């Protein structure tokens, strides 16, 4: 991957900051690099499923955003990004203090980008892989 310009990094962070869903979830973008981003969100009492684990919607939301913003880092400066499709494989209950979504670009095409994200549950310094995602992004 190429180095990321400060202008693109600022654009990605600004786009993330405008996502009210991420604000609602308490999510933060902790890493922006060319073709890669990381988003972290606490597993709040308001984002649990009925058995007490983090809801799949939380994992999907931050994974989709991490993958999408990874794509945005490689798009033209005047573009924004939208998800065309996204597949989610849930592998383990999201039990922990927070979820960490690591998004990356698999293939950057001229019109669409294939992306992926891994979502991890973290608790007391340990990490468990809870979800894998793959999808397609398009510039808008």
C-alpha positions as CSV (number, residue, x, y, z in Angstrom):
1,X,0.0,0.0,0.0
2,X,1.1,3.6,-0.5
3,X,1.5,6.2,2.2
4,X,-1.7,8.1,3.1
5,X,-1.7,11.8,2.7
6,X,-2.7,14.0,5.6
7,X,-5.5,15.4,3.5
8,X,-7.1,11.9,2.8
9,X,-6.6,10.9,6.5
10,X,-8.5,14.1,7.6
11,X,-11.2,13.5,5.0
12,X,-11.7,9.9,6.3
13,X,-11.8,11.1,9.9
14,X,-14.3,13.9,9.0
15,X,-16.6,11.4,7.2
16,X,-16.5,9.1,10.2
17,X,-17.2,12.0,12.5
18,X,-20.4,12.8,10.5
19,X,-21.8,9.3,11.1
20,X,-24.4,9.7,13.8
21,X,-24.7,5.9,14.1
22,X,-21.1,5.6,15.2
23,X,-21.7,8.4,17.7
24,X,-24.7,6.5,19.1
25,X,-22.6,3.4,19.5
26,X,-19.8,5.3,21.2
27,X,-17.4,4.2,18.4
28,X,-14.0,5.8,17.7
29,X,-11.7,5.5,14.7
30,X,-8.3,4.6,16.2
31,X,-6.3,3.9,13.0
32,X,-6.3,5.3,9.5
33,X,-3.8,4.0,6.9
34,X,-3.8,3.4,3.2
35,X,-6.3,0.6,2.6
36,X,-6.9,0.0,6.4
37,X,-8.8,1.4,9.3
38,X,-9.7,0.3,12.8
39,X,-12.9,1.2,14.7
40,X,-13.4,0.5,18.4
41,X,-16.8,0.5,20.2
42,X,-17.7,-0.3,23.8
43,X,-20.2,-3.1,24.4
44,X,-22.7,-0.9,26.1
45,X,-25.7,-2.2,28.1
46,X,-27.8,-0.7,25.2
47,X,-26.1,-2.8,22.5
48,X,-26.6,-6.3,24.0
49,X,-28.6,-9.2,22.6
50,X,-31.0,-11.2,24.8
51,X,-28.3,-13.5,26.2
52,X,-26.0,-10.7,27.3
53,X,-23.5,-10.7,24.4
54,X,-22.8,-7.8,22.1
55,X,-25.5,-7.7,19.4
56,X,-24.5,-8.8,15.9
57,X,-25.8,-5.4,14.7
58,X,-23.0,-3.7,16.7
59,X,-20.4,-6.0,15.1
60,X,-21.9,-5.4,11.7
61,X,-22.1,-1.7,12.1
62,X,-18.5,-1.1,13.1
63,X,-17.2,-3.8,10.7
64,X,-19.0,-2.3,7.7
65,X,-17.7,1.2,8.6
66,X,-14.1,0.0,9.1
67,X,-14.2,-1.8,5.7
68,X,-15.9,1.2,4.0
69,X,-13.4,3.7,5.4
70,X,-10.5,1.5,4.4
71,X,-11.9,1.8,0.9
72,X,-12.3,5.5,1.2
73,X,-8.6,5.9,1.9
74,X,-7.9,4.7,-1.7
75,X,-10.7,6.6,-3.5
76,X,-10.4,9.9,-5.3
77,X,-10.2,12.9,-3.1
78,X,-13.7,14.1,-4.2
79,X,-15.4,10.7,-3.5
80,X,-17.5,9.4,-0.6
81,X,-18.2,5.7,-0.1
82,X,-21.2,3.5,0.1
83,X,-21.7,-0.2,0.7
84,X,-23.0,-2.2,-2.3
85,X,-23.1,-5.5,-0.3
86,X,-21.7,-7.0,2.9
87,X,-21.6,-10.6,4.2
88,X,-21.2,-11.3,7.9
89,X,-20.0,-14.6,9.4
90,X,-20.5,-14.7,13.2
91,X,-18.1,-17.1,14.8
92,X,-18.4,-16.6,18.5
93,X,-20.5,-14.5,21.0
94,X,-19.2,-11.0,21.4
95,X,-18.5,-11.1,25.1
96,X,-16.2,-8.5,26.5
97,X,-15.7,-4.8,27.2
98,X,-15.4,-3.6,23.6
99,X,-15.3,-4.7,20.0
100,X,-12.5,-3.8,17.6
101,X,-13.2,-3.9,13.9
102,X,-10.1,-4.0,11.5
103,X,-11.1,-3.1,8.0
104,X,-9.0,-3.6,4.9
105,X,-9.1,-3.4,1.1
106,X,-8.7,-6.7,-0.6
107,X,-8.8,-5.4,-4.2
108,X,-9.1,-1.8,-5.3
109,X,-10.7,-1.7,-8.7
110,X,-11.5,1.4,-10.8
111,X,-15.2,1.3,-10.0
112,X,-15.7,-1.0,-7.0
113,X,-13.5,-2.2,-4.2
114,X,-13.6,-5.6,-2.5
115,X,-13.2,-5.2,1.2
116,X,-13.0,-7.3,4.4
117,X,-13.2,-6.7,8.1
118,X,-12.4,-8.8,11.2
119,X,-14.2,-8.0,14.5
120,X,-12.7,-8.9,17.8
121,X,-14.1,-8.9,21.3
122,X,-11.6,-7.7,23.9
123,X,-11.8,-8.2,27.7
124,X,-9.1,-7.9,30.3
125,X,-6.3,-7.8,27.7
126,X,-7.4,-10.9,25.8
127,X,-8.9,-10.9,22.4
128,X,-11.4,-13.2,20.7
129,X,-12.2,-13.3,17.0
130,X,-16.0,-13.0,16.8
131,X,-16.9,-12.0,13.2
132,X,-15.5,-11.9,9.7
133,X,-17.0,-9.8,6.9
134,X,-16.5,-9.4,3.2
135,X,-18.1,-6.9,0.9
136,X,-18.1,-4.5,-2.0
137,X,-17.8,-0.7,-1.8
138,X,-18.4,1.9,-4.5
139,X,-17.4,5.6,-4.7
140,X,-20.3,8.1,-4.8
